[in-house]
């Protein structure tokens, strides 16, 4: 199974949702909500904003289980 590369990121401040393509070779530490302009950062213990606010964990986390190819 291939890693899912799209995630719906939801702003915790205003609730705005947007589908984004996640990078497969790096973690994304910052994301600016296009609606309220809040800059999101990962929650403590998460590697990136997709793991904290996305509908799907980032590809690097998906690939850690060995069942998903990147």
N, C-alpha and C positions, 0 to 999 in steps of 0.2 A: 504494500500500500504506500502511495506517495503522500508526503506531507501536504496538508491543506495550507494554501498560501494566502487565502483571503480571510479576513476577520472583520466583524462588525464591532467597531470600537464605540463605547458609550461614555460620554462625559458625565462624571459623577456630580458635577455642579449644575448643569442645565438639562441633562438628559438627552442631548443631541446625539444621534447615531449616524455613523458613516461607515460604509464598507471600504476597507483599505487592503492593499496588497502588502503583505509582510515581507521584510527582507529575509532571505534564506541564509545569508552568510554573516549576519551581525544582529545584535540586539538593539532595539530602538529605545533609548532612554527618555526621550522627550517627545511629546506630541501636543500640538496646539489645536484646541477645539476651534473649528471654523465658525461656530456660532457665538460663543461667549469669550473666545480668545484666551481661555485658561490654559496654561501650559501644564500638561499632565506629566507626572513622574511615576515610576514604578512604586508600588506599595512595598513595604519592608518584606524581604524574603522572596520577592519576584524579580526575575531577570530583566523584564522589559514592560513597556506600557500595554502590550498585547496580553501578557499573562495577567496583568492587573485589571484591565478594563475591556478586553476583547472577548468576543464570543468563542474564540479558538485560541489555544495556547500557541506561542510562536513555534516556528519549525524546529529550532534547536531543542526545545523541550519535547516536541512530538517525536523527534528522532532518538531521544535518549532511551526509549523503551526497546529499541532494536527491532520493532515490528514495522516501523515506518521508514521509508527511504527518503533521503533528501536529495 
